[in-house]
Amino acid sequence: MKKIELLGTLGCHLCELAEPIVYSVAKMYGIKVEQVDIADDPKLTELYGIRIPVVRLKDDTQTQDLGWPFDESQCEQWLRSINAV
């Protein structure tokens, strides 16, 4: 099963808006979602602090991400563009 990460942090209202979008699209394609709090990792905070919420797919060779704003259609299109579905 493929896995995507939803990067965010506590108190982020945009992250709360992104969550149902990401979970809905992931469910359609059988993709697991892992929520990652960037506050737990200084490197993630530096990379994504002003961009969250961010959906990210990591594999052995690359990292692809989609930053806010996005809707279900854009999230689905992004997954297709990176061959995740």
PyMOL commands that set and color helices and strands:
alter all, ss='L'
color gray80, all
select helices_A, chain A and resi 13-29+38-40+42-48+72-81
alter helices_A, ss='H'
color red, helices_A
select strands_A, chain A and resi 3-8+32-37+54-58+63-67
alter strands_A, ss='S'
color yellow, strands_A
deselect
rebuild
show_as cartoon
